Protein backbone atom coordinates (compact mmCIF):
# COMPACT_ATOMS: atom_id res chain seq x y z
CA UNK A 1 0.00 0.00 0.00
CA UNK A 2 2.73 2.47 0.90
CA UNK A 3 4.48 1.74 -2.42
CA UNK A 4 1.29 2.47 -4.32
CA UNK A 5 0.88 5.76 -2.46
CA UNK A 6 4.49 6.73 -3.17
CA UNK A 7 4.04 6.03 -6.87
CA UNK A 8 0.81 8.01 -6.79
CA UNK A 9 2.66 10.96 -5.26
CA UNK A 10 5.32 10.87 -7.95
CA UNK A 11 2.64 10.70 -10.64
CA UNK A 12 0.89 13.73 -9.14
CA UNK A 13 4.13 15.69 -9.05
CA UNK A 14 5.01 14.68 -12.61
CA UNK A 15 1.57 15.86 -13.69
CA UNK A 16 2.29 19.36 -12.38
CA UNK A 17 5.18 19.81 -14.78
CA UNK A 18 6.76 22.33 -12.40
CA UNK A 19 6.17 23.55 -8.85
CA UNK A 20 7.28 25.67 -5.92
CA UNK A 21 7.41 23.78 -2.62
CA UNK A 22 6.55 25.72 0.54
CA UNK A 23 9.55 24.51 2.53
CA UNK A 24 10.12 24.65 6.28
CA UNK A 25 12.74 22.01 7.01
CA UNK A 26 10.22 19.77 8.77
CA UNK A 27 9.49 16.10 8.06
CA UNK A 28 6.79 16.70 5.46
CA UNK A 29 8.30 19.59 3.53
CA UNK A 30 11.79 18.04 3.34
CA UNK A 31 10.29 14.83 1.98
CA UNK A 32 8.11 16.76 -0.47
CA UNK A 33 10.98 18.96 -1.65
CA UNK A 34 13.32 15.98 -2.10
CA UNK A 35 10.80 13.90 -4.05
CA UNK A 36 9.71 16.89 -6.14
CA UNK A 37 13.32 17.45 -7.10
CA UNK A 38 13.72 13.77 -7.98
CA UNK A 39 10.68 13.92 -10.23
CA UNK A 40 10.95 17.42 -11.70
CA UNK A 41 14.61 18.36 -11.34
CA UNK A 42 15.22 22.08 -11.87
CA UNK A 43 11.51 22.58 -12.50
CA UNK A 44 11.01 22.29 -8.73
CA UNK A 45 11.99 25.09 -6.34
CA UNK A 46 11.82 24.99 -2.54
CA UNK A 47 11.04 28.31 -0.83
CA UNK A 48 11.38 28.90 2.91
CA UNK A 49 9.80 31.80 4.80
CA UNK A 50 12.23 33.50 7.15
CA UNK A 51 10.85 35.55 10.04
CA UNK A 52 11.15 35.80 13.83
CA UNK A 53 8.85 32.77 14.21
CA UNK A 54 11.41 30.45 12.58
CA UNK A 55 14.21 29.29 14.93
CA UNK A 56 17.68 30.09 13.59
CA UNK A 57 18.78 26.51 14.06
CA UNK A 58 15.82 25.31 11.99
CA UNK A 59 16.64 27.72 9.17
CA UNK A 60 20.29 26.66 9.08
CA UNK A 61 19.37 22.96 9.19
CA UNK A 62 16.81 23.37 6.40
CA UNK A 63 19.42 25.02 4.18
CA UNK A 64 22.02 22.35 5.03
CA UNK A 65 19.58 19.59 4.04
CA UNK A 66 18.79 21.32 0.74
CA UNK A 67 22.50 21.59 0.03
CA UNK A 68 23.16 17.96 0.98
CA UNK A 69 20.37 16.63 -1.25
CA UNK A 70 21.10 19.13 -4.00
CA UNK A 71 17.66 20.70 -4.39
CA UNK A 72 17.41 24.47 -4.93
CA UNK A 73 15.98 26.58 -2.11
CA UNK A 74 15.15 30.26 -1.88
CA UNK A 75 14.84 32.21 1.36
CA UNK A 76 11.98 34.72 1.50
CA UNK A 77 11.73 37.43 4.15
CA UNK A 78 8.05 37.38 5.07
CA UNK A 79 6.29 40.24 6.84
CA UNK A 80 3.62 38.65 9.06
CA UNK A 81 5.00 40.63 12.00
CA UNK A 82 3.78 43.79 10.26
CA UNK A 83 0.22 42.44 10.40
CA UNK A 84 -1.61 43.45 13.63
CA UNK A 85 -4.09 40.58 13.16
CA UNK A 86 -1.22 38.10 13.34
CA UNK A 87 0.30 39.82 16.39
CA UNK A 88 -3.03 39.69 18.24
CA UNK A 89 -2.63 35.88 18.17
CA UNK A 90 -6.21 34.78 17.45
CA UNK A 91 -7.07 31.09 17.12
CA UNK A 92 -6.62 31.41 13.35
CA UNK A 93 -3.17 33.01 13.61
CA UNK A 94 -1.73 30.43 11.23
CA UNK A 95 -4.09 31.68 8.54
CA UNK A 96 -2.35 35.06 8.47
CA UNK A 97 1.10 33.45 8.40
CA UNK A 98 0.26 31.16 5.49
CA UNK A 99 -1.59 33.99 3.71
CA UNK A 100 1.59 36.09 3.89
CA UNK A 101 3.71 33.22 2.57
CA UNK A 102 1.42 32.46 -0.34
CA UNK A 103 1.13 36.17 -1.14
CA UNK A 104 4.90 36.14 -1.61
CA UNK A 105 5.00 32.89 -3.58
CA UNK A 106 2.25 33.53 -6.14
CA UNK A 107 4.07 36.37 -7.98
CA UNK A 108 7.27 34.28 -8.06
CA UNK A 109 5.41 31.34 -9.56
CA UNK A 110 3.84 33.56 -12.22
CA UNK A 111 7.03 35.43 -13.06
CA UNK A 112 9.23 32.32 -13.27
CA UNK A 113 6.76 29.94 -14.88
CA UNK A 114 6.05 27.49 -12.07
CA UNK A 115 2.73 25.79 -12.70
CA UNK A 116 1.64 25.23 -9.09
CA UNK A 117 2.57 25.92 -5.48
CA UNK A 118 2.48 22.95 -3.12
CA UNK A 119 2.78 22.45 0.63
CA UNK A 120 3.18 19.61 3.10
CA UNK A 121 -0.30 18.95 4.47
CA UNK A 122 -0.76 15.18 4.65
CA UNK A 123 -3.49 12.63 5.31
CA UNK A 124 -2.82 12.65 9.07
CA UNK A 125 -3.67 16.36 9.28
CA UNK A 126 -7.33 15.85 8.45
CA UNK A 127 -9.46 16.92 11.43
CA UNK A 128 -6.67 18.85 13.15
CA UNK A 129 -6.95 22.58 13.84
CA UNK A 130 -5.23 23.92 10.71
CA UNK A 131 -6.41 27.42 9.76
CA UNK A 132 -3.50 27.62 7.33
CA UNK A 133 -5.41 25.23 5.07
CA UNK A 134 -8.01 27.95 4.54
CA UNK A 135 -5.34 30.26 3.17
CA UNK A 136 -4.07 27.42 0.99
CA UNK A 137 -7.53 26.93 -0.47
CA UNK A 138 -7.87 30.66 -1.20
CA UNK A 139 -4.65 30.61 -3.23
CA UNK A 140 -5.32 27.21 -4.86
CA UNK A 141 -2.26 25.69 -3.19
CA UNK A 142 -2.02 21.95 -3.75
CA UNK A 143 -1.34 19.32 -1.08
CA UNK A 144 0.04 16.29 -2.99
CA UNK A 145 0.90 14.32 0.16
CA UNK A 146 -2.75 14.46 1.18
CA UNK A 147 -3.89 13.78 -2.38
CA UNK A 148 -1.72 10.64 -2.38
CA UNK A 149 -3.23 9.69 1.02
CA UNK A 150 0.20 9.53 2.66
CA UNK A 151 0.13 9.65 6.47
CA UNK A 152 2.80 11.15 8.72
CA UNK A 153 4.09 7.70 9.68
CA UNK A 154 4.31 6.62 6.04
CA UNK A 155 6.20 9.82 5.20
CA UNK A 156 8.68 9.03 7.97
CA UNK A 157 9.17 5.49 6.63
CA UNK A 158 9.74 6.72 3.09
CA UNK A 159 12.01 9.51 4.34
CA UNK A 160 14.18 6.93 6.07
CA UNK A 161 14.40 4.89 2.89
CA UNK A 162 15.49 8.00 1.00
CA UNK A 163 18.16 8.71 3.62
CA UNK A 164 16.60 11.98 4.71
CA UNK A 165 17.82 13.13 8.14
CA UNK A 166 14.34 14.30 9.07
CA UNK A 167 12.84 10.79 9.13
CA UNK A 168 12.86 10.73 12.95
CA UNK A 169 12.77 14.47 13.53
CA UNK A 170 10.29 15.70 16.15
CA UNK A 171 7.42 17.78 14.84
CA UNK A 172 8.28 21.46 14.86
CA UNK A 173 5.61 24.14 14.67
CA UNK A 174 6.58 27.81 14.49
CA UNK A 175 7.66 29.58 17.68
CA UNK A 176 4.45 31.63 17.81
CA UNK A 177 2.55 28.41 18.53
CA UNK A 178 4.12 28.38 22.02
CA UNK A 179 2.09 31.44 23.06
CA UNK A 180 -1.52 30.88 24.19
CA UNK A 181 -4.15 32.27 21.85
CA UNK A 182 -5.14 35.80 22.82
CA UNK A 183 -1.76 36.65 24.34
CA UNK A 184 0.07 38.94 21.88
CA UNK A 185 2.97 37.62 19.84
CA UNK A 186 6.19 39.62 20.01
CA UNK A 187 9.72 39.11 18.80
CA UNK A 188 10.97 39.43 22.39
CA UNK A 189 8.79 36.50 23.50
CA UNK A 190 9.88 34.39 20.55
CA UNK A 191 13.54 35.07 21.30
CA UNK A 192 13.01 33.87 24.89
CA UNK A 193 11.19 30.74 23.72
CA UNK A 194 13.89 29.95 21.19
CA UNK A 195 16.68 30.38 23.73
CA UNK A 196 14.82 28.19 26.23
CA UNK A 197 14.28 25.38 23.74
CA UNK A 198 17.90 25.59 22.61
CA UNK A 199 19.00 25.28 26.24
CA UNK A 200 16.89 22.15 26.75
CA UNK A 201 18.10 20.53 23.54
CA UNK A 202 21.70 21.31 24.45
CA UNK A 203 21.08 19.41 27.71
CA UNK A 204 20.06 16.38 25.65
CA UNK A 205 16.26 16.63 25.61
CA UNK A 206 14.62 15.65 22.31
CA UNK A 207 10.86 16.37 22.26
CA UNK A 208 10.72 19.91 23.60
CA UNK A 209 8.25 22.79 23.84
CA UNK A 210 8.56 25.95 25.92
CA UNK A 211 5.04 27.33 26.39
CA UNK A 212 5.25 31.04 27.17
CA UNK A 213 2.70 32.54 29.61
CA UNK A 214 2.31 36.03 31.01
CA UNK A 215 1.51 36.41 34.74
CA UNK A 216 1.33 39.33 37.17
CA UNK A 217 4.70 38.18 38.49
CA UNK A 218 6.31 38.19 35.04
CA UNK A 219 7.09 35.71 32.27
CA UNK A 220 6.37 32.03 33.01
CA UNK A 221 7.86 29.14 31.04
CA UNK A 222 5.85 25.90 31.03
CA UNK A 223 8.24 23.24 29.78
CA UNK A 224 6.88 20.23 27.94
CA UNK A 225 9.28 17.35 27.25
CA UNK A 226 8.59 13.84 26.00
CA UNK A 227 7.05 11.50 28.58
CA UNK A 228 9.98 9.08 28.23
CA UNK A 229 12.37 11.94 28.97
CA UNK A 230 10.71 13.14 32.18
CA UNK A 231 12.83 10.88 34.44
CA UNK A 232 15.95 12.50 33.02
CA UNK A 233 14.68 15.86 34.23
CA UNK A 234 13.69 14.59 37.66
CA UNK A 235 16.44 12.08 38.37
CA UNK A 236 19.28 13.77 36.50
CA UNK A 237 21.04 16.91 37.58
CA UNK A 238 19.16 19.17 35.19
CA UNK A 239 17.12 21.31 37.60
CA UNK A 240 19.92 23.72 38.38
CA UNK A 241 21.07 24.48 34.79
CA UNK A 242 17.44 24.73 33.63
CA UNK A 243 16.46 27.06 36.49
CA UNK A 244 19.58 29.19 36.11
CA UNK A 245 19.35 29.23 32.34
CA UNK A 246 15.70 30.25 32.19
CA UNK A 247 16.29 32.98 34.74
CA UNK A 248 19.09 34.40 32.59
CA UNK A 249 16.74 34.33 29.59
CA UNK A 250 14.26 36.49 31.50
CA UNK A 251 11.70 34.08 32.96
CA UNK A 252 10.48 34.81 36.49
CA UNK A 253 9.02 31.30 36.88
CA UNK A 254 9.79 27.95 35.27
CA UNK A 255 7.47 24.92 35.37
CA UNK A 256 7.72 21.37 34.07
CA UNK A 257 4.42 19.96 32.81
CA UNK A 258 4.00 16.47 34.24
CA UNK A 259 1.68 15.51 31.37
CA UNK A 260 4.70 15.78 29.06
CA UNK A 261 4.85 17.04 25.52
CA UNK A 262 1.59 16.92 23.60
CA UNK A 263 1.38 18.09 20.02
CA UNK A 264 -0.84 21.16 19.82
CA UNK A 265 -1.59 21.27 23.55
CA UNK A 266 -2.60 24.92 23.21
CA UNK A 267 -5.15 23.91 20.56
CA UNK A 268 -7.15 21.73 22.94
CA UNK A 269 -9.74 24.41 23.65
CA UNK A 270 -10.37 25.12 19.98
CA UNK A 271 -10.62 21.57 18.67
CA UNK A 272 -14.18 20.49 19.37
CA UNK A 273 -15.04 16.90 20.24
CA UNK A 274 -11.36 15.96 20.22
CA UNK A 275 -11.67 13.74 23.27
CA UNK A 276 -8.37 15.15 24.56
CA UNK A 277 -7.99 16.39 28.09
CA UNK A 278 -7.00 19.97 28.70
CA UNK A 279 -5.58 19.65 32.21
CA UNK A 280 -1.89 20.27 32.72
CA UNK A 281 0.01 19.15 35.80
CA UNK A 282 3.16 21.10 36.46
CA UNK A 283 5.82 21.55 39.08
CA UNK A 284 7.11 25.06 39.54
CA UNK A 285 10.59 26.32 40.30
CA UNK A 286 10.76 29.84 41.77
CA UNK A 287 13.75 31.54 40.18
C-alpha positions in Angstrom: 0.0 0.0 0.0 2.7 2.5 0.9 4.5 1.7 -2.4 1.3 2.5 -4.3 0.9 5.8 -2.5 4.5 6.7 -3.2 4.0 6.0 -6.9 0.8 8.0 -6.8 2.7 11.0 -5.3 5.3 10.9 -8.0 2.6 10.7 -10.6 0.9 13.7 -9.1 4.1 15.7 -9.1 5.0 14.7 -12.6 1.6 15.9 -13.7 2.3 19.4 -12.4 5.2 19.8 -14.8 6.8 22.3 -12.4 6.2 23.5 -8.9 7.3 25.7 -5.9 7.4 23.8 -2.6 6.6 25.7 0.5 9.5 24.5 2.5 10.1 24.7 6.3 12.7 22.0 7.0 10.2 19.8 8.8 9.5 16.1 8.1 6.8 16.7 5.5 8.3 19.6 3.5 11.8 18.0 3.3 10.3 14.8 2.0 8.1 16.8 -0.5 11.0 19.0 -1.6 13.3 16.0 -2.1 10.8 13.9 -4.1 9.7 16.9 -6.1 13.3 17.4 -7.1 13.7 13.8 -8.0 10.7 13.9 -10.2 11.0 17.4 -11.7 14.6 18.4 -11.3 15.2 22.1 -11.9 11.5 22.6 -12.5 11.0 22.3 -8.7 12.0 25.1 -6.3 11.8 25.0 -2.5 11.0 28.3 -0.8 11.4 28.9 2.9 9.8 31.8 4.8 12.2 33.5 7.1 10.8 35.6 10.0 11.1 35.8 13.8 8.9 32.8 14.2 11.4 30.4 12.6 14.2 29.3 14.9 17.7 30.1 13.6 18.8 26.5 14.1 15.8 25.3 12.0 16.6 27.7 9.2 20.3 26.7 9.1 19.4 23.0 9.2 16.8 23.4 6.4 19.4 25.0 4.2 22.0 22.4 5.0 19.6 19.6 4.0 18.8 21.3 0.7 22.5 21.6 0.0 23.2 18.0 1.0 20.4 16.6 -1.2 21.1 19.1 -4.0 17.7 20.7 -4.4 17.4 24.5 -4.9 16.0 26.6 -2.1 15.2 30.3 -1.9 14.8 32.2 1.4 12.0 34.7 1.5 11.7 37.4 4.2 8.0 37.4 5.1 6.3 40.2 6.8 3.6 38.7 9.1 5.0 40.6 12.0 3.8 43.8 10.3 0.2 42.4 10.4 -1.6 43.5 13.6 -4.1 40.6 13.2 -1.2 38.1 13.3 0.3 39.8 16.4 -3.0 39.7 18.2 -2.6 35.9 18.2 -6.2 34.8 17.4 -7.1 31.1 17.1 -6.6 31.4 13.3 -3.2 33.0 13.6 -1.7 30.4 11.2 -4.1 31.7 8.5 -2.3 35.1 8.5 1.1 33.5 8.4 0.3 31.2 5.5 -1.6 34.0 3.7 1.6 36.1 3.9 3.7 33.2 2.6 1.4 32.5 -0.3 1.1 36.2 -1.1 4.9 36.1 -1.6 5.0 32.9 -3.6 2.3 33.5 -6.1 4.1 36.4 -8.0 7.3 34.3 -8.1 5.4 31.3 -9.6 3.8 33.6 -12.2 7.0 35.4 -13.1 9.2 32.3 -13.3 6.8 29.9 -14.9 6.1 27.5 -12.1 2.7 25.8 -12.7 1.6 25.2 -9.1 2.6 25.9 -5.5 2.5 22.9 -3.1 2.8 22.4 0.6 3.2 19.6 3.1 -0.3 19.0 4.5 -0.8 15.2 4.6 -3.5 12.6 5.3 -2.8 12.7 9.1 -3.7 16.4 9.3 -7.3 15.9 8.4 -9.5 16.9 11.4 -6.7 18.8 13.1 -6.9 22.6 13.8 -5.2 23.9 10.7 -6.4 27.4 9.8 -3.5 27.6 7.3 -5.4 25.2 5.1 -8.0 28.0 4.5 -5.3 30.3 3.2 -4.1 27.4 1.0 -7.5 26.9 -0.5 -7.9 30.7 -1.2 -4.6 30.6 -3.2 -5.3 27.2 -4.9 -2.3 25.7 -3.2 -2.0 21.9 -3.7 -1.3 19.3 -1.1 0.0 16.3 -3.0 0.9 14.3 0.2 -2.8 14.5 1.2 -3.9 13.8 -2.4 -1.7 10.6 -2.4 -3.2 9.7 1.0 0.2 9.5 2.7 0.1 9.6 6.5 2.8 11.1 8.7 4.1 7.7 9.7 4.3 6.6 6.0 6.2 9.8 5.2 8.7 9.0 8.0 9.2 5.5 6.6 9.7 6.7 3.1 12.0 9.5 4.3 14.2 6.9 6.1 14.4 4.9 2.9 15.5 8.0 1.0 18.2 8.7 3.6 16.6 12.0 4.7 17.8 13.1 8.1 14.3 14.3 9.1 12.8 10.8 9.1 12.9 10.7 12.9 12.8 14.5 13.5 10.3 15.7 16.2 7.4 17.8 14.8 8.3 21.5 14.9 5.6 24.1 14.7 6.6 27.8 14.5 7.7 29.6 17.7 4.5 31.6 17.8 2.6 28.4 18.5 4.1 28.4 22.0 2.1 31.4 23.1 -1.5 30.9 24.2 -4.1 32.3 21.8 -5.1 35.8 22.8 -1.8 36.7 24.3 0.1 38.9 21.9 3.0 37.6 19.8 6.2 39.6 20.0 9.7 39.1 18.8 11.0 39.4 22.4 8.8 36.5 23.5 9.9 34.4 20.5 13.5 35.1 21.3 13.0 33.9 24.9 11.2 30.7 23.7 13.9 29.9 21.2 16.7 30.4 23.7 14.8 28.2 26.2 14.3 25.4 23.7 17.9 25.6 22.6 19.0 25.3 26.2 16.9 22.2 26.8 18.1 20.5 23.5 21.7 21.3 24.5 21.1 19.4 27.7 20.1 16.4 25.6 16.3 16.6 25.6 14.6 15.6 22.3 10.9 16.4 22.3 10.7 19.9 23.6 8.3 22.8 23.8 8.6 25.9 25.9 5.0 27.3 26.4 5.2 31.0 27.2 2.7 32.5 29.6 2.3 36.0 31.0 1.5 36.4 34.7 1.3 39.3 37.2 4.7 38.2 38.5 6.3 38.2 35.0 7.1 35.7 32.3 6.4 32.0 33.0 7.9 29.1 31.0 5.9 25.9 31.0 8.2 23.2 29.8 6.9 20.2 27.9 9.3 17.4 27.2 8.6 13.8 26.0 7.1 11.5 28.6 10.0 9.1 28.2 12.4 11.9 29.0 10.7 13.1 32.2 12.8 10.9 34.4 16.0 12.5 33.0 14.7 15.9 34.2 13.7 14.6 37.7 16.4 12.1 38.4 19.3 13.8 36.5 21.0 16.9 37.6 19.2 19.2 35.2 17.1 21.3 37.6 19.9 23.7 38.4 21.1 24.5 34.8 17.4 24.7 33.6 16.5 27.1 36.5 19.6 29.2 36.1 19.4 29.2 32.3 15.7 30.3 32.2 16.3 33.0 34.7 19.1 34.4 32.6 16.7 34.3 29.6 14.3 36.5 31.5 11.7 34.1 33.0 10.5 34.8 36.5 9.0 31.3 36.9 9.8 28.0 35.3 7.5 24.9 35.4 7.7 21.4 34.1 4.4 20.0 32.8 4.0 16.5 34.2 1.7 15.5 31.4 4.7 15.8 29.1 4.9 17.0 25.5 1.6 16.9 23.6 1.4 18.1 20.0 -0.8 21.2 19.8 -1.6 21.3 23.5 -2.6 24.9 23.2 -5.1 23.9 20.6 -7.1 21.7 22.9 -9.7 24.4 23.6 -10.4 25.1 20.0 -10.6 21.6 18.7 -14.2 20.5 19.4 -15.0 16.9 20.2 -11.4 16.0 20.2 -11.7 13.7 23.3 -8.4 15.1 24.6 -8.0 16.4 28.1 -7.0 20.0 28.7 -5.6 19.6 32.2 -1.9 20.3 32.7 0.0 19.1 35.8 3.2 21.1 36.5 5.8 21.6 39.1 7.1 25.1 39.5 10.6 26.3 40.3 10.8 29.8 41.8 13.8 31.5 40.2 
